[in-house]
Amino acid sequence: MRTTPPTSDEIDVWIAVLRDHGHLHCAESGPDRSWTVQRTPSSTPHTLHHPVLALDYIAEILRDVRLGAEDGVR
């Protein structure tokens, strides 16, 4: 469990890594520590207005990736 809130720079790095590994179709930084992300070309874009919301979204993607990897092993 985290004891400190995420920083905007940390979220930028996480989003870049997820995008580079193909887990995000599109991601853009916006003003005032916000990010607009889209998981697939046909999915609805989400605007994340705070680093904590962004980290929750990132954790959701990582859970999906982990579950997908586990399904491939079975």
C-alpha positions as CSV (number, residue, x, y, z in Angstrom):
1,M,0.0,0.0,0.0
2,R,1.3,3.5,-0.9
3,T,1.9,6.0,1.8
4,T,2.5,9.0,-0.5
5,P,0.4,10.2,-3.4
6,P,1.7,9.7,-6.9
7,T,3.4,12.6,-8.7
8,S,2.6,13.8,-12.2
9,D,6.0,12.7,-13.3
10,E,5.4,9.2,-12.0
11,I,2.1,9.0,-13.9
12,D,3.7,10.3,-17.1
13,V,6.3,7.4,-16.8
14,W,3.6,4.8,-16.2
15,I,1.5,6.0,-19.1
16,A,4.5,6.0,-21.4
17,V,5.4,2.5,-20.4
18,L,1.9,1.2,-20.9
19,R,1.6,2.9,-24.3
20,D,5.0,1.6,-25.4
21,H,4.0,-1.9,-24.5
22,G,0.8,-1.7,-26.3
23,H,-1.6,-1.6,-23.4
24,L,-2.8,1.9,-24.2
25,H,-3.8,3.0,-27.7
26,C,-3.5,6.7,-27.0
27,A,-2.5,8.9,-24.2
28,E,-2.1,12.7,-23.9
29,S,-1.1,14.9,-21.0
30,G,-3.4,17.9,-20.5
31,P,-3.3,21.0,-18.4
32,D,-3.5,21.0,-14.6
33,R,-2.2,17.4,-14.0
34,S,-4.8,15.6,-16.2
35,W,-4.4,12.9,-18.8
36,T,-6.7,11.6,-21.6
37,V,-6.2,7.9,-22.2
38,Q,-7.8,5.4,-24.6
39,R,-7.2,1.7,-24.2
40,T,-8.2,0.6,-27.8
41,P,-8.9,2.5,-31.0
42,S,-12.6,1.8,-30.5
43,S,-12.9,2.5,-26.8
44,T,-14.1,5.7,-25.2
45,P,-11.4,8.1,-24.1
46,H,-11.2,8.7,-20.4
47,T,-9.9,12.0,-18.8
48,L,-8.1,11.4,-15.5
49,H,-8.1,14.7,-13.6
50,H,-5.7,13.8,-10.7
51,P,-2.7,11.6,-10.3
52,V,-4.5,9.4,-7.8
53,L,-7.3,8.7,-10.3
54,A,-4.6,8.0,-13.0
55,L,-2.8,5.6,-10.7
56,D,-6.1,3.8,-10.1
57,Y,-6.7,3.5,-13.8
58,I,-3.1,2.2,-14.3
59,A,-3.6,-0.4,-11.6
60,E,-6.7,-1.6,-13.4
61,I,-4.8,-2.0,-16.6
62,L,-2.0,-3.9,-14.8
63,R,-4.6,-6.2,-13.2
64,D,-6.1,-6.9,-16.6
65,V,-2.6,-7.6,-18.1
66,R,-1.7,-9.9,-15.2
67,L,-5.0,-11.8,-15.5
68,G,-4.5,-12.1,-19.3
69,A,-1.0,-13.5,-18.7
70,E,-2.3,-16.0,-16.2
71,D,-5.0,-17.2,-18.6
72,G,-2.3,-17.8,-21.2
73,V,-0.4,-20.1,-18.9
74,R,-3.3,-22.4,-18.1
